[in-house]
Amino acid sequence: MSLFCAQMTFLKPDSPIEFLKGVGPQKAELLRNELNIRLVEDLLLYFPFRYIDKTKINEVKDLGKDGEWAYLRLRINSITEKGSPRHKTLLVNARDNTGG
């Protein structure tokens, strides 16, 4: 019979999030920039105000006009820029497999 002993390290609330398992420097930078999460405590106290199911890919024909978030898989036909150099708008012409 053998016993497995692993040294456990515990993080404190004021530990930087880079030290969490699965969070490296790149993910930590993203969390800092997008959600202002810098410490373990910040992550524990963060409550998102919406849930977006990123596993469901929608089709254009199924989109409503209510402005909900949706993920689409599209084929881009063309991309053009419109406007002045300071106020550019990117126009994308795209379609999905349903022809939408």
HELIX and SHEET records of a PDB file:
HELIX    1   1 ILE A   17  PHE A   19  5                                   3    
HELIX    2   2 PRO A   25  LEU A   35  1                                  11    
HELIX    3   3 VAL A   40  LEU A   44  1                                   5    
HELIX    4   4 VAL A   60  ASP A   62  5                                   3    
SHEET    1   A 2 ARG A  75  GLY A  83  0                                        
SHEET    2   A 2 LYS A  88  ARG A  95 -1                                        
END                                                                             
